[in-house]
Every structure is written in structure tokens, then in C-alpha cells.
Amino acid sequence: MLKIATVLFAAVSVAGLARAATITNKDADTAVLVVVEGESRMELAIPAGSSEQVCPSGCFITTPSGDRIGLEGGETVEIVNGSALIK
């Protein structure tokens, strides 16, 4: 029974990441985004050339340029010149 519960938990965890938005920082400097998910607010620093997965159940992000964008999960976002490009 424990094995079945472990497998189910792993499957649900992977499914959640599949719906998460992927944000890639294409700039030369670290990009600091503000991520608001429900009542939770956090700052997320993404180093140059790195990617992070966020917002598996939707959120709003504020980019370094001040743009505020709503994400549902599953999007691919690139940070270029401090602004977000959604692909």
C-alpha cells in the first residue's frame, strides 16, 4: 500500500510540473521577478541564462521592467531586456 501511495504522489507531482510556466532569463544580468500566487508573494531571482518553473496553478509575475503578466501555467516565458516575451 505504501508503494502505491508513493507512486501516486510522484505522478501527481510530475503532473503539476508539466503545467508550470517555464521562465528563462535571456539577459546578461540576474532578473528579479515578483511572483504573486493567491495570497503568497515572493521575489524570484533567475540568473543569466537560467530557467525556473513557476505557477503550476496560475499566478501573476512582475518583470524587472514593471510589466505585470498573468500566467495560467504551461507557458514558456523569456526575459529579454527586462521584459517578458510569452511563447
C-alpha positions as a Markdown table, in Angstrom:
| # | Residue | x | y | z |
|---|---|---|---|---|
| 1 | Met | 0.0 | 0.0 | 0.0 |
| 2 | Leu | 2.9 | 2.4 | 0.8 |
| 3 | Lys | 4.4 | 1.7 | -2.6 |
| 4 | Ile | 1.1 | 2.6 | -4.3 |
| 5 | Ala | 0.8 | 5.9 | -2.3 |
| 6 | Thr | 4.4 | 6.8 | -3.2 |
| 7 | Val | 3.8 | 6.2 | -6.9 |
| 8 | Leu | 0.6 | 8.2 | -6.9 |
| 9 | Phe | 2.3 | 11.1 | -5.1 |
| 10 | Ala | 5.2 | 11.1 | -7.6 |
| 11 | Ala | 2.7 | 11.0 | -10.6 |
| 12 | Val | 0.8 | 14.0 | -9.2 |
| 13 | Ser | 4.0 | 15.9 | -8.5 |
| 14 | Val | 5.2 | 15.4 | -12.1 |
| 15 | Ala | 1.8 | 16.3 | -13.5 |
| 16 | Gly | 1.9 | 19.6 | -11.6 |
| 17 | Leu | 5.3 | 20.5 | -13.0 |
| 18 | Ala | 4.1 | 19.8 | -16.5 |
| 19 | Arg | 1.6 | 22.6 | -16.2 |
| 20 | Ala | 4.1 | 25.0 | -14.6 |
| 21 | Ala | 5.3 | 28.0 | -16.6 |
| 22 | Thr | 8.9 | 28.0 | -17.6 |
| 23 | Ile | 10.7 | 31.3 | -17.3 |
| 24 | Thr | 14.1 | 31.7 | -19.0 |
| 25 | Asn | 16.3 | 34.7 | -18.4 |
| 26 | Lys | 18.0 | 35.7 | -21.7 |
| 27 | Asp | 19.6 | 38.8 | -20.3 |
| 28 | Ala | 23.2 | 39.2 | -19.2 |
| 29 | Asp | 22.3 | 40.0 | -15.6 |
| 30 | Thr | 20.1 | 38.3 | -13.0 |
| 31 | Ala | 16.4 | 39.0 | -13.4 |
| 32 | Val | 14.4 | 39.5 | -10.2 |
| 33 | Leu | 10.7 | 38.8 | -10.7 |
| 34 | Val | 7.8 | 39.3 | -8.2 |
| 35 | Val | 5.6 | 36.2 | -8.3 |
| 36 | Val | 2.1 | 36.5 | -6.7 |
| 37 | Glu | 0.2 | 33.3 | -6.4 |
| 38 | Gly | -3.0 | 33.6 | -4.5 |
| 39 | Glu | -2.2 | 35.3 | -1.2 |
| 40 | Ser | 1.5 | 34.4 | -1.5 |
| 41 | Arg | 4.1 | 37.0 | -2.8 |
| 42 | Met | 7.7 | 36.2 | -3.4 |
| 43 | Glu | 10.7 | 37.5 | -5.2 |
| 44 | Leu | 12.4 | 35.1 | -7.6 |
| 45 | Ala | 15.9 | 35.8 | -8.8 |
| 46 | Ile | 16.8 | 34.0 | -12.1 |
| 47 | Pro | 20.5 | 34.1 | -13.0 |
| 48 | Ala | 21.5 | 35.0 | -16.6 |
| 49 | Gly | 20.9 | 32.1 | -18.9 |
| 50 | Ser | 18.9 | 30.1 | -16.3 |
| 51 | Ser | 15.4 | 28.8 | -16.3 |
| 52 | Glu | 12.8 | 28.3 | -13.5 |
| 53 | Gln | 9.4 | 26.6 | -13.4 |
| 54 | Val | 6.7 | 28.6 | -11.5 |
| 55 | Cys | 3.0 | 29.0 | -11.2 |
| 56 | Pro | 1.6 | 25.4 | -11.6 |
| 57 | Ser | -1.8 | 26.7 | -10.7 |
| 58 | Gly | -1.6 | 30.2 | -12.2 |
| 59 | Cys | -0.1 | 33.4 | -10.9 |
| 60 | Phe | 0.9 | 37.0 | -11.8 |
| 61 | Ile | 4.5 | 38.0 | -12.4 |
| 62 | Thr | 6.0 | 41.4 | -12.4 |
| 63 | Thr | 9.1 | 41.7 | -14.6 |
| 64 | Pro | 12.2 | 44.0 | -14.0 |
| 65 | Ser | 10.7 | 46.5 | -16.5 |
| 66 | Gly | 7.5 | 46.7 | -14.4 |
| 67 | Asp | 5.2 | 44.7 | -16.7 |
| 68 | Arg | 2.6 | 42.6 | -14.8 |
| 69 | Ile | 1.6 | 39.4 | -16.6 |
| 70 | Gly | -1.0 | 36.8 | -15.7 |
| 71 | Leu | 0.1 | 33.2 | -16.2 |
| 72 | Glu | -2.1 | 30.1 | -16.2 |
| 73 | Gly | 0.7 | 27.5 | -16.1 |
| 74 | Gly | 2.2 | 25.8 | -19.1 |
| 75 | Glu | 3.5 | 28.9 | -20.8 |
| 76 | Thr | 7.1 | 29.5 | -21.9 |
| 77 | Val | 8.3 | 32.9 | -21.0 |
| 78 | Glu | 11.6 | 34.6 | -21.9 |
| 79 | Ile | 13.0 | 37.6 | -20.1 |
| 80 | Val | 14.6 | 39.9 | -22.7 |
| 81 | Asn | 15.8 | 43.4 | -21.8 |
| 82 | Gly | 13.9 | 43.1 | -18.6 |
| 83 | Ser | 10.5 | 42.4 | -20.3 |
| 84 | Ala | 8.7 | 39.2 | -20.7 |
| 85 | Leu | 8.0 | 37.5 | -24.1 |
| 86 | Ile | 5.4 | 34.8 | -23.9 |
| 87 | Lys | 5.8 | 32.0 | -26.4 |
